[in-house]
């Protein structure tokens, strides 16, 4: 059994280009992982044929084959001709349908764990399996902060200094936004942008993130339909954020603060000011977490385990 952390992400830049013949939009987005993460447990029953099972404790509506984690395991089995039974458990920490990439990150964590279990080192094949599951999944298989272009499959590393963020996620179902709706609303408000509007059209993407680059093309049409989200951005700026915006297709909004103490103060202010929200104080990561062998809490606390952990 293997254990992997599946980090959330925010889009520091999200530029949306024209609709492609395959039904996807051309994208130029800068994504960065966060220290807010789900935990994914992967158990491979080597040599025993069977299905992929997926369980999400306390969230039964996320159980089963439609979960992106389960779809990732099936994509891996197809890609590498496997029939072994695989059991998945996803411990959710990241809000669902929030623009934070939780489902895609869970899927990538499964692929990383299975690659370790089966000693798969073919990164191109893994990337193909990831793209079969979702456009954001290849990012979570990468090393860390990156520009993603095309559908999201072409990655270029970018230097992002450690940022301290406050995430505000509304738990009101009326504010939920499906990604397909967000892109459709954007298409309805404009003609296809010229290629020069895309950040990467000129060639090499910027190697380092600057706050002045922050942008989300989906934000305007989403705020028009959900003004409460705009008010939360304004609230974060009022609490001291150097900039604030929506992540991905929302509805989560986030503010960037000068340090952790300022972020914590702003989070307290947000909690006092609003009801029906989740507030998370997070920081950005420079690398995606790795995969570990799972140990039960009981074995980790046993006398033998404690003895083996002592320095010699």
Secondary structure, 3 states (H helix, E strand, C coil): CEEEEEEEEEEEEEEEEEECCCCCEEEEEEEEEEEEEEEEEEEEEEEEECCEEEECCCCHHHCCCCCHHHHHHHHHHHHHCCCEEEEEEEECCCCCCCCCCHHHHHHHHHHHHHHHHCCCCCHHHHHHHHHHHCCCHHHHHCCCCEEEEECCCEEEECECCCCEEEEEEECCHHHCCCHHHHHHHHHHHCCCCCHHHCCCCCCCCCCECCHHHCEECCHHHHHHHCHHHHHHHHHHHHCCCCEEEECCCCCCEEEEECCHHHHHHHHHHHHHHCCCEEEEEEEECCCCCCEEECCCHHHHCCHHHHHHHCCC
